[in-house]
């Protein structure tokens, strides 16, 4: 170990002698000084880039040398599975220095929680929802528990920042900051993103306004490493993808990403039919099934694990030989995260094989790879107007403190952006008895009890709505869960087999009251469905697909099938693109404007046009009545337009019941609008298809 790492000498000793490391990685070394100084830091590196150690080693050093006592570090991740995976590793690091690590989430027993409350660990691994539960629980003295917190590590920050869970986390952290005896340092760990400086500023919360010292630390190795080996192939079906995977890279460990749970199940079944040792991991499998799959895969050699984005995050599944992508992820950032799973061993290269099962997904993969070749990575943008989270926070504060001042509540969030519209939200909560007032103090009201009070207000602790699923049980073994859609048309005399955990199951009985399906394994292939909605692709991704049709080629290896499919796509969609501008084609009943701008931009433009009768939009185009012309498009006022939001979508917004209906709809509309993309459409030259030779 090189001298002068800046870490505690005892920790240095164990890094060399217990881990066998000769040196810290560049990111780990560069993080020591700024983290030990107390600055807020964002550490950006691919999967398996050593970010956890880069954060924890300096904090452990500071903990020992500055004599921190009690619970002093919170380590927050979005997934329980990731916490379970981290716990043994951090236990070992803490043990070297006589420090303890605790684990607190929904699967941790009451007995273990009581033990931690009696003797708090130095480092606590948890989720935002569990932090919220601790704050509002009557069994937890949150003032005593959190008063010594000095640092918070937020792992997989990019996964939080792009969703409401990020706003919820920041709001919870502000409440914990108010309970602490000192300013709390924030350390974020993230995969590669397009806007790290903005993400750090967002993560700081009220610390940004207070101008707390902050640093972005980027992984230097990634930029200098060997170029990855990427291949794009067209196979035409999931069954053909399984055939290719079964014949390629035998003897190697392969991680296969699918974009949907149903597709992952189908692929896993097809691979097993071809004699491939196959494991499965996705969010609707039971925790035990996922753990068994991930553990078996980590210990095996000649095998495949089929997963959705759940394995995109930093769960350790050992060294990989190959990453295979069925169809295409929805962002370059996601691809980079998955690509980073490979090339970890000396002498190996990062690699990816794309197997497209449909022409549309082949085009999407081609566009994504063109963007990647240009060095583009999407910025992570927190959802705007989180008014429903403000409502949740006000109700949660009433549970936490028992009551709060009608005029002093802003002090709990110190100007955090999530509470910008909180005064308007609070007026609604008071007017509709979600909160009641007495002598200037606000308490939980009868309407909040009715709407959210079930199971000790458990519904109030999470920022998202989970779809109803039925538990699937074989004997005493819980396999996972399926949507009721999978049992649509189920008849006891002729049951449809289910597909789950990569195996087919005969439905023996369905208990709708207990939400439970009893099954037994069978050889015949089954099917499974989960709810899905149209996916709004990003403007840059869709425009890159247009660039491909106009001749841009991804700088990767194209298989012979891929070359043929590319030529076929360019021929099939020749009338939808033009080098001179966007194409407007006239059909017998409607006009089609090929915008190649994504669903959000297209819906924004339709709104600006007044949502004409029979108009429609998808990611690639908008359809308009025949009487519309180019001048109508040019005059569209996209600066004030907001897409129309369906009542079903409003019902799917968590805590929408605590907002005025109009405000809930406006919140979703402001999140769906894409004025930048709509402006681009209006400004583009439009080419009339019929006028071309």
C-alpha positions, 0 to 999 in steps of 0.5 A: 500500500502506497504511503500517505493514503490518508486513511486510518493506519489500522484500516490501511493494515487490513486493506493490505493484509485482509483484503490483499490490496496493494493499492487503492483504486484512483477513485478511492484514493481521490475520495479520501481527503474530501470525504474526511473534510466533511464535504458533500461528495458525489462519487461517479463510477460504473458498477463494481467500481469500488464506490462503496469502499471509496465512501466507507473507508474515509468515514470509518477513518474519521469515525475512529479518529474523531471518536464518533459515538452511537449511530453516526452513519446512515447508508441508504439504498433503493433495494433491500436485496442490495442492503442484504448483499452489502451487510457482510462486507461492511460488517467485516470492515467495521469489525477491523476497527471495533465498529458495528453495522446494523441492517433495518428494513421490512424483512428485519425481525422485531427482536433485531430492531429492539436490540438495535434501538437498545444499542444502536450500531455505528453504521445503519444500512436502510431504505428511505421507507424504513427511515420514514417508518422509524421517524413516525413509529411510537416505539422509536425515540427518533430524537435520541436515535438520530441526534448523533448522525454525522454522514449519510451515504446514498447508494445508487443515487441516480436510481433515486434522483429520477423518481419520486423516491428521490424527493421523498428521501431528501425530505426525510433527510431534512427532517433527520437533519433537524434532529441531529446535533450537527450538520450532516454530510451527504455522500452520493454514489452513482453510475455514469450520468450526464449531469453530475454537478446538477445531481450533486446540487440536488442531493445537497438539499438545504446544504446547497443554499447554505453553500456547503463545500461539495465535490464531484469525483469521477472514476478516471479508469473508465475513460482510459480502459480498453474499448468494449466489444459490442455486437448487434444481432437480429434474431426475430423472437425470444425462442431464437434468442434462447437458441443463440445464447445456448450455442454461444459462449459455452462454459462461461457465465452470462448475464442476460437483461430483458426489458420486461418480467414476462419476457425474462420468464419466457427466455428462462423457460426456453433456455432450460428447454435447451439444457442451459443451467438458468437462473432468474431474477426480477421484482415479482419473484420471492426474496428467497427465490431471488437470493437462491438464484443470485447465490447459485449464479455467483458460485457456478460457471457454465450458466445464465442468469436472466434478469430485469433491471433489478440486477442493473444496480450494484448487487454482487453476483460475482465475475461475469464473462458476458452481458447479453441484452435482449432488445434494448434498454431505454437509456444510454445510462442503463446500458453503461450500468449493464456493460460495467458488469463485465471486464472486471477481471484482469485480461478481460474486456467489457462486452455486450451482445444485443439480440433484437427480437423485433424490427422496432427493438432492433432500430431502438438498439441501433439508435441507442448505440449511435448515441453511446458512440457520440458520448451522450449520456442522459441527464438525470432530472428529478420529477417536477412539481412533487406536490403529492410528496409535500402532502405526504410529508406534512402528514408524516410530520404530524405522525412523527411529532404528534403535532406541529405548528401551523406557522413553523412547519417550514423549518423542518425542510429548510426551503427544500424544493419539494415543499415549494407548493406546500402552503397551498397543499396545507390549505387543502389538507386543513380544509378537508380534515386531513389535518385538524387545528387546535390552538395553532397546532396541527394534528392528524385529522379524520380524513387522513385516518380514513384514507391512509390509517390502515395498518398503522399508516403503512400506506403513508410511508412509501412514495409509490403504488404497488400493483395488486399481485397474487402470491404463487405457492407450490407446497410450502414454497413461495415462488413469487407473485403474478398479476390477476391478468395472468389468471384472466379467463381461468377455469378450473376444468381447463386451467392455463399454466403459469410461467414463473421463475423460469418454470411452468406451473399448473394452477391447482386453485385460486383463493381470491380473498387471500390473494393466493394461487396454489400450483404444482410444476408441470412440463408444458410451457405456460404464460404470465402477464403483468400490467404495462403501459406505453413507454414514453421514449426520450427525445434523443433516443427517438431522434437517434433512431431517425439518424440510423434510418438516414444512414448513421451506423453504430460503431459496433460489430453488426452480425450478417442478420443485423446488416440485412435487418438494417437494410430492410428497416431503411427500405421499409421506413424510407417514406418516414424520414427525409434529410431535409426535414420532418415528413408529413404524409397524407393518407385516405383518412388522416395526416401523419407527421413523422416527428421522431420526437418521443411521446411526451413531445408529440402529446405536448404538440397535440395539446397545443393544437387543441387535441383535434378529434381522432388525433393520436400520437406515439413515440414516432409520429402524430396523426391529425385530421386531413384539414390540418396543414403546415401553418397550423403546426407552425402556429401551435403555442407549445409554451403553455400547452399541457398534455391531458391526463386521464383520471386513471393516471391521477388515481395512480399518483400516490397521495393524489387523494390528499391533493385537489383533483385539479392540482393532481392532474396539473402535477402529472401534466407538468411531469409529462410535458416536453416543450423543448421537443415540441419546440423542435418539431414546430421549428423543423422544416416539414417535407410533404411526402407526396411531393417527393420523387 
